[in-house]
Amino acid sequence: MDSVNMHKKRLYDRLPVNGSVRLLTITEKQYASIEILLGPLMEPDESHETETLSIF
């Protein structure tokens, strides 16, 4: 949790002026149990610009 708190503080110190940040903390065991479910391949929707930051 010390590492999580350190990264949380770093995020809090750099929050965007006009935006928001969602933080989800999971354990290695929870991450290991992630399942990827794929449906039939379809044509992609219109492209939307997004910005994602992942910290491990």
N, C-alpha and C positions, 0 to 999 in steps of 0.2 A: 504493500500500500504506500510505502514511502516514495517509490518511483511514480506511482499514479498521482500522488499529491504534488510531486515536483512538476510533472507535466501539466497537471491541472492549473497550477499557479502560472506556468509559462503561457498557457492558453489565455488565462484570465488577464494577464498583463498585456496581451496583444489582441484583445477583442476588436473586431472591426467597428468603426463608428456607426455605419448604417448596415447592420447585418446581425446575424446570430450564429452561434456555434452550438452544436449538440455533441455531448460527450457520453459515450457508452463504455463502461468498464466491464470486461469479461475476463474470466480466468483462462489459463491454458487448457484446462480440462473442458471448459465450455467451448472454447475455440476449436478444440480437436473434434468435438461432436457436431460441428457444422455439416449440414447436408446440402448439397447443390441439387436442386430440382430443375430439370429442363423440360420445357414443353416443345411443341412442334416449332420448327423454324419458320418465322414470318418476316415480311419486309419490315425494315426498321422504321420507326416513327421519325418525324423531323428531328434534326439534331438540336440540342439545347446546350448552351454553354454552362458548365458547372465547375466548381472548384472543390476538390476533395483533398484532405490532408489526413494521412494515416500515420500513426506513431506506434512503433512496436518496441 
